[in-house]
């Protein structure tokens, strides 16, 4: 009886082998298909499939490489030179040097500013810039944070205001304003950073009108694209490629304006 049971058990197992093989093959196919979909999504992040099965194209960034090239054309740049500069990564090293240098002077995020070397980290309102700038213009800048307003003292406690001035190297960076201005404002920025975009739309116009256009302040721009902003690096390179043709600030405004309009 035991031999008969073992014989039947063996026979049953043998009958199931083809079924198991089919199931294994099907599972392998499904896993392979799923992996291919994941891989394709990684290669084409702008495409996704909705619940209805139709292919939907995700929104293109306003500062994608294609859009940056359109901006260059709109500005009347030599597009052949610009496109070659951008596509070949000719300004990658320049942008990287700014990022490395920013780290050496304490920049860890964007936007970050130095007003005659005094650090302001973040999208501060115009009033905060005004306080620090006016004191510099009046010759009353101080390394003692306690002599500034309560708002800036709070910023000091949070590590986003440092009154002790640092020497900031501005050689080789785009400058706007009177070269002999009493105050130098250095900005480290990321063209895709939401706080930088906010600064451009809310604070920059008043700063430019009040101080730069009047010859009191000159602004120096340094690149600090953050790694988690996918379009920031190429946008920075595009701005520097434009700088080669004397149109940095025009491209600066176009890039930020495009981001503001898309919000």
Buried (B, 14 or more C-beta within 10 A) or exposed (E): EEEEEEEEEEEEEEEEEEEEEEEEEEEEEEEEEEEEEEEEEEEEEEEEEEEEEEEEEEEEBBBBBEBBBBBBEEBEBEEEBBBEBBEEEBBBEBBBEBBEBBEEBBBEBBBBBBBBBBBBBBBBEBEBBBBBBBBBBEEEBEEEBEEBEEBBBEBBEEEBBBBEBBEBEBEEBBBBBBEEBBBBBBBBBBBBBEBBBBBBBEBBEBBBEBBBEEEBBBBBBBBBBBEEBEBBBBBBBBBBBBBBBEBBBBBBBBBBBBBBEEE
